[in-house]
Amino acid sequence: MTSVKHIVTTAAISLSSVYAAGPAHAQSAMTITPIAEGLVAPWGVAPLPGGGLLVTEKAGRLIYEKDGARQEVSNLPEVAVVGQGGLLDITLAQDFAQSRALFLTYAKPQEGGGAGTALASARLSDDGSRLEDLTELFAMKPGSTGGQHFGSRVVEAPDGTLLMTIGERGDRPAAQDRSTHNGSIIRVNRDGSVPDDNPFIDTPGVLPEIWSYGHRNPQGAGLDLEGRLWVSEHGAKGGDEVNRISKGSNYGWPVISYGAHYSGEKIGEGSAKEGMEQPEFYWDPSIAPAGLMVYSGALFPEWEGDIFVGSLKFDYISRLSGDPLEEVEQIKTSETARVRDVVEGPEGGIWFISEVNGTVYRITP
């Protein structure tokens, strides 16, 4: 851990996308502090109550760091490191301070050489050296041999259920096929069972874990101050989206999109269709959004309820606000190089991962 700090000032930036920036916002002074450095392809971060952090590396390592001391956590699930897949998200249980329970998402090896997004729970040992009681809660069906679009973020809803995002694994039509988990958000209980109030639990031919579908590759997920789920997801050439997720809804991929295929060809049937949800916000050109957090306002009261999304492509953190939702600010510094994850720490700081820098940073006033 290091005490080096970098002071930055940010302001709203005019956008070249289809949405214009809102009115000018007051500048916000902030401090960006590196918390953990020298990481290799970090993917998900979980700040710990009482100090320290856990951070995943895509190649299959889980790092525990506190008070300048670092160790690799043992007893992880078997991980398939292929393309965009590997050890992905980490989220602490709401009762972590008492239970030390946490949740991991990862690409799980499957028969025939394929892989699929999976979810596991475990308990972090008291000394942080290993996972205990490791339990697989969910593994997607059927998986595939490709290396694309695993998702995947996991959040614990206020009712204690777990919501995990899954990409369509490069199989576009599968996002509309509810007999597979491709391109869906799934909801399970903390023991991996299916909640009785899931929308399709009694629908023949539909996998009961599905909460919503029609997603391309959602790599950001967070709860707002009312406990509602929001996700950010990659479009193709244009059409990256921020969606507010509602039970049983269809988010349209690949039937509707505000983007185009990388070849320039039209996607599906246009940008709207009855029975399919519209995004709350979209980017064109694509920013490659990864990580999403809705801020409590603890250290920056003026940002209460605002949404923060990392950009892998353009190296900034997007701040979105208002109704309708608009991008009102871009936090862009040398630290925000390929932002992979954005979370709020227990102290109210905004923690983010720079994949290029191999560093976890924290933003405070």
C-alpha positions in Angstrom: 0.0 0.0 0.0 1.2 3.5 -0.8 0.3 6.9 0.5 1.1 8.7 -2.8 -1.9 10.8 -3.9 -2.9 12.6 -7.0 -5.2 15.6 -6.9 -7.5 16.2 -9.8 -10.3 18.5 -10.7 -13.0 17.4 -13.1 -15.8 19.1 -14.9 -18.7 18.2 -17.2 -17.5 17.5 -20.8 -19.6 17.9 -23.9 -20.5 14.6 -25.5 -20.3 13.5 -29.1 -22.9 10.8 -28.6 -26.5 11.0 -29.4 -27.2 12.4 -25.9 -25.9 16.0 -25.3 -24.4 16.8 -22.0 -26.6 18.5 -19.4 -26.0 21.9 -18.0 -22.6 22.7 -16.7 -21.9 21.3 -13.3 -19.8 22.7 -10.5 -16.2 21.3 -10.5 -15.5 18.7 -7.9 -12.1 18.5 -6.2 -11.0 15.0 -5.4 -8.0 12.9 -4.4 -7.1 9.7 -6.2 -5.0 7.3 -4.1 -3.5 4.1 -5.2 -4.5 1.3 -2.8 -3.1 -1.9 -4.4 -0.5 -1.9 -7.2 1.3 -4.4 -9.4 -1.8 -6.5 -10.2 -2.1 -8.5 -13.4 -5.4 -8.1 -15.3 -7.4 -7.3 -12.2 -11.2 -7.7 -12.7 -13.2 -7.3 -9.5 -12.6 -5.5 -6.2 -14.2 -5.8 -2.8 -13.1 -3.2 -0.2 -13.3 -4.8 3.3 -14.9 -3.4 6.4 -12.1 -2.4 8.8 -9.6 -1.9 6.0 -8.0 -3.9 3.3 -9.4 -5.4 0.1 -9.9 -8.5 -2.0 -9.2 -8.3 -5.7 -9.6 -10.9 -8.4 -7.1 -11.4 -11.3 -8.6 -12.9 -14.5 -5.9 -15.6 -14.7 -7.3 -17.2 -11.5 -5.8 -15.5 -8.5 -7.6 -13.9 -5.6 -5.5 -11.3 -3.7 -6.0 -10.2 -0.1 -4.2 -7.1 0.9 -4.2 -5.2 4.2 -1.9 -2.8 5.9 0.7 -3.1 3.1 0.8 -6.9 3.4 -0.4 -9.0 0.4 -1.1 -12.7 0.1 -2.8 -15.0 -2.4 -6.0 -16.6 -1.2 -6.1 -20.4 -1.6 -8.9 -22.9 -2.3 -10.5 -21.2 -5.2 -12.9 -23.0 -7.6 -11.4 -24.4 -10.8 -11.4 -21.6 -13.4 -11.3 -21.7 -17.2 -9.0 -18.9 -18.4 -10.1 -18.5 -22.0 -10.6 -15.3 -24.0 -12.6 -12.9 -21.8 -13.2 -15.7 -19.2 -11.4 -16.4 -16.0 -11.8 -15.4 -12.4 -14.2 -12.5 -12.6 -16.3 -10.7 -10.0 -16.2 -10.7 -6.2 -18.9 -9.3 -3.9 -19.1 -9.4 -0.1 -22.2 -10.7 1.5 -24.3 -8.0 3.3 -23.5 -9.7 6.6 -19.7 -10.2 5.8 -18.7 -8.4 9.0 -20.3 -11.3 10.9 -20.2 -14.2 8.5 -17.1 -13.4 6.3 -19.2 -14.8 3.4 -18.5 -13.7 -0.2 -19.5 -14.5 -3.7 -17.4 -15.2 -6.8 -18.2 -15.4 -10.5 -15.9 -17.2 -12.9 -15.7 -19.1 -16.2 -16.2 -22.8 -15.2 -14.7 -25.5 -17.3 -17.3 -27.8 -18.9 -17.3 -31.1 -20.6 -16.2 -31.0 -24.2 -13.7 -28.2 -23.6 -16.3 -25.4 -23.2 -16.9 -23.0 -20.4 -19.8 -21.2 -18.8 -20.3 -18.5 -16.3 -20.7 -19.8 -12.7 -21.3 -18.5 -9.2 -19.9 -19.7 -5.9 -20.1 -18.8 -2.3 -17.4 -19.2 0.3 -16.2 -17.9 3.7 -12.9 -16.0 3.9 -10.7 -17.5 6.7 -10.0 -15.2 9.7 -6.5 -14.7 8.5 -7.4 -14.1 4.9 -5.3 -16.9 3.6 -8.0 -19.3 2.2 -11.6 -19.8 1.2 -13.6 -22.1 3.4 -16.9 -23.9 2.7 -16.6 -23.2 -1.0 -19.9 -24.0 -2.7 -21.0 -23.8 -6.3 -24.4 -22.1 -6.4 -25.0 -21.9 -10.1 -23.5 -22.8 -13.5 -25.0 -21.6 -16.8 -26.5 -24.0 -19.3 -25.2 -25.0 -21.8 -22.0 -22.9 -22.0 -19.9 -22.9 -25.2 -16.4 -23.3 -26.5 -16.1 -19.6 -27.4 -14.2 -17.1 -25.3 -16.6 -14.2 -25.6 -19.2 -12.5 -23.4 -19.2 -14.2 -20.0 -20.7 -11.2 -18.2 -20.4 -11.2 -15.3 -21.2 -9.3 -12.1 -23.0 -10.4 -9.0 -24.9 -8.3 -6.4 -26.9 -9.3 -3.3 -30.4 -7.8 -3.4 -31.9 -6.3 -0.2 -34.0 -9.5 0.2 -30.8 -11.6 0.3 -31.2 -13.1 -3.2 -28.3 -13.0 -5.7 -28.5 -11.5 -9.1 -25.8 -12.4 -11.6 -25.3 -11.1 -15.2 -24.4 -13.5 -18.1 -23.4 -12.5 -21.6 -24.8 -14.3 -24.6 -21.4 -16.0 -25.2 -21.2 -14.7 -28.8 -24.4 -16.6 -29.7 -26.7 -13.7 -30.5 -30.0 -15.6 -31.0 -29.5 -17.4 -27.7 -30.2 -14.1 -25.8 -33.9 -14.6 -26.8 -33.9 -18.3 -26.1 -35.0 -18.8 -22.5 -34.2 -22.5 -22.6 -30.5 -21.4 -22.2 -29.0 -18.9 -19.7 -27.1 -17.0 -22.5 -27.8 -13.3 -22.4 -29.7 -13.3 -19.1 -29.6 -12.1 -15.6 -30.3 -14.9 -13.2 -31.6 -14.8 -9.6 -30.9 -17.5 -7.0 -31.0 -17.7 -3.2 -27.8 -17.7 -1.2 -27.9 -21.5 -1.1 -28.3 -21.7 -4.9 -32.0 -22.7 -4.8 -34.5 -20.9 -7.1 -36.7 -18.3 -5.4 -40.4 -19.1 -5.5 -41.2 -15.6 -7.0 -38.9 -15.8 -10.0 -40.9 -14.7 -13.1 -40.6 -18.0 -15.1 -40.5 -20.6 -12.4 -43.7 -22.2 -13.6 -43.2 -21.4 -17.4 -42.6 -24.6 -19.4 -39.4 -24.6 -21.4 -37.9 -21.6 -19.6 -35.0 -22.0 -17.1 -36.3 -21.0 -13.7 -33.3 -19.0 -12.7 -33.9 -16.4 -15.4 -34.8 -12.9 -14.0 -34.5 -10.9 -17.3 -33.2 -11.7 -20.8 -32.2 -10.2 -24.1 -28.8 -9.0 -22.9 -25.6 -8.9 -24.9 -22.7 -8.7 -22.4 -23.5 -7.0 -19.1 -20.3 -6.3 -17.3 -21.5 -3.8 -14.7 -24.2 -4.2 -12.1 -25.2 -2.3 -9.0 -28.2 -1.5 -6.8 -29.6 2.0 -6.5 -30.7 3.7 -3.2 -34.1 2.0 -3.5 -32.6 -1.4 -4.0 -33.3 -1.7 -7.8 -30.8 -3.3 -10.1 -29.0 -1.4 -12.8 -26.6 -2.9 -15.3 -24.2 -1.5 -18.0 -23.7 -3.7 -21.0 -21.6 -3.7 -24.1 -23.3 -3.1 -27.5 -21.6 -3.9 -30.7 -20.5 -0.9 -32.8 -22.4 1.7 -30.8 -25.4 1.0 -28.6 -23.7 0.4 -25.2 -26.5 0.6 -22.7 -27.4 1.4 -19.1 -30.6 -0.5 -18.1 -32.8 -0.5 -15.1 -33.8 -4.2 -14.7 -37.3 -5.2 -14.0 -38.6 -8.7 -13.3 -39.2 -10.9 -16.3 -38.4 -8.2 -18.9 -36.8 -8.6 -22.3 -34.0 -6.1 -23.1 -34.1 -6.7 -26.8 -30.7 -8.1 -28.0 -30.3 -8.9 -30.8 -33.7 -7.9 -32.1 -33.3 -4.2 -31.2 -30.2 -2.1 -30.6 -28.9 1.5 -31.0 -25.7 0.2 -32.6 -24.7 -1.7 -35.7 -22.7 -4.8 -36.3 -18.9 -4.3 -36.5 -19.3 -4.9 -40.3 -21.6 -1.8 -40.4 -24.7 -3.9 -41.1 -27.9 -3.2 -39.3 -28.8 -5.1 -36.2 -32.1 -6.8 -36.0 -35.3 -4.9 -36.6 -34.3 -1.4 -35.5 -34.1 0.4 -32.1 -37.5 -0.3 -30.7 -40.1 -3.1 -30.6 -43.3 -3.7 -28.6 -42.6 -5.9 -25.6 -38.9 -5.0 -25.4 -37.4 -2.5 -23.0 -35.6 0.7 -23.9 -32.3 1.6 -22.2 -32.2 4.4 -19.7 -29.1 5.7 -21.5 -26.9 4.6 -24.4 -23.6 5.6 -25.9 -22.7 5.9 -29.5 -19.8 5.5 -30.2 -19.3 2.7 -27.8 -17.3 3.3 -24.6 -17.0 -0.4 -23.6 -18.7 0.0 -20.2 -17.4 -2.2 -17.3 -18.4 -1.9 -13.7 -21.4 0.1 -12.5 -22.0 1.7 -9.1 -24.9 3.9 -7.8 -23.4 6.2 -5.2 -24.8 6.8 -1.7 -23.5 10.3 -1.4 -21.5 9.5 1.8 -18.4 11.6 1.0 -19.7 13.5 -2.1 -23.3 14.5 -1.1 -23.8 16.3 -4.4 -23.4 12.9 -6.2 -26.1 11.0 -4.2 -27.9 8.6 -6.4 -25.6 9.2 -9.4 -24.4 6.3 -11.5 -20.7 5.7 -12.1 -19.6 3.4 -15.0 -16.1 2.6 -16.1 -14.9 2.9 -19.8 -12.5 0.3 -21.1 -12.2 2.0 -24.5 -11.9 5.7 -23.7 -10.2 5.5 -20.2 -12.6 7.4 -18.0 -15.3 7.0 -15.4 -18.7 8.2 -16.6 -21.0 9.9 -14.1 -24.6 9.8 -15.1 -27.4 11.7 -13.4 -30.9 13.0 -13.8 -34.3 11.9 -15.3 -33.9 11.3 -18.1 -30.5 9.9 -17.4 -27.6 11.9 -18.9 -23.8 11.6 -18.8 -22.9 14.8 -17.0 -19.2 14.2 -16.2 -16.2 12.3 -17.3 -13.5 11.6 -14.7 -10.5 11.2 -16.9 -6.9 11.1 -15.6 -3.8 9.0 -16.0 -5.2 6.7 -13.3 -8.5 5.9 -15.2 -6.8 3.8 -17.9 -9.1 1.0 -19.0 -11.5 1.1 -16.0 -12.6 -2.5 -15.2 -14.6 -2.1 -12.0 -16.2 0.7 -9.9 -17.5 0.1 -6.4 -18.3 2.2 -3.3 -16.2 1.3 -0.2 -17.5 1.1 3.3 -16.1 4.5 4.1 -17.9 6.1 1.1 -14.9 6.3 -1.2 -15.2 5.4 -4.9 -12.9 2.5 -5.6 -12.0 1.6 -9.1 -9.7 -0.8 -11.0 -7.4 0.4 -13.8 -6.7 -2.8 -15.8 -3.8 -1.1 -17.8 -2.1 0.2 -14.6 -2.7 -3.0 -12.7 -3.9 -0.8 -9.8 -6.9 -0.4 -7.5 -7.5 3.3 -6.7 -9.8 5.2 -4.3 -11.4 8.5 -4.9 -12.1 10.7 -1.8 -12.6 14.5 -1.4 
